[in-house]
Amino acid sequence: MVNILAIFTLNYYILMENKESITHVLENMDKNIVYKHKSSFLRSSVLIALGVVSFIVYTTFEWKTSDALPHFLFMLGSVFLIIGVLMFFFRKEHYYSAVSGQKLKLTQIYFQPGEQNKLVNLMAEGRIDDVKNLKTSVSDGLKLSVMATPDGKLCLSQVIAYLVAEYVNITDVKSHSEVEADMLASMKSK
């Protein structure tokens, strides 16, 4: 009897793992709908330039050995250079609506794990207004991920649960209308 239970659990886990994530769906969307763009390199360039200027000032002038300013300039230049280089190479990527040019924002709404079946059923039936009646949590094993533009014209959601030491996609990604996006936005702001 234990072997049957283990096989059932394994099959249930494999079925849930095959669901695509919101990010994967956005990656495969037409570029005329959604595109991905890295954040600007302007901030990192300014920090690198400030670091270089700090080093130029440090090396150009003659300083008394008792002055604190040259040591401060050297430290400041080093910090600016290191942070600037790190910011340049680790810029965040964001998704934007090609139609409106608005950035898609990811919001996580957490629910108590016992609400999983209700949440999945409500989302599948499109009863978004009833979702706000479920028991929410600060941070738990069940979450509703919503990625939407501020105007709600592009809104995707997915139910995700924490199982076996990792987050697993429970449902397929669902696209929502503007009205449903407004309802989801009102849930995350309460």
Beta strands, then each sheet from edge to edge (+ up, - down):
strand 1: 34-38
strand 2: 93-97
strand 3: 105-111
strand 4: 142-148
strand 5: 155-163
strand 6: 166-169
strand 7: 174-175
sheet 1: 1+ 2-
sheet 2: 3+ 4- 5+ 6-
sheet 3: 3+ 4- 5+ 7-
end
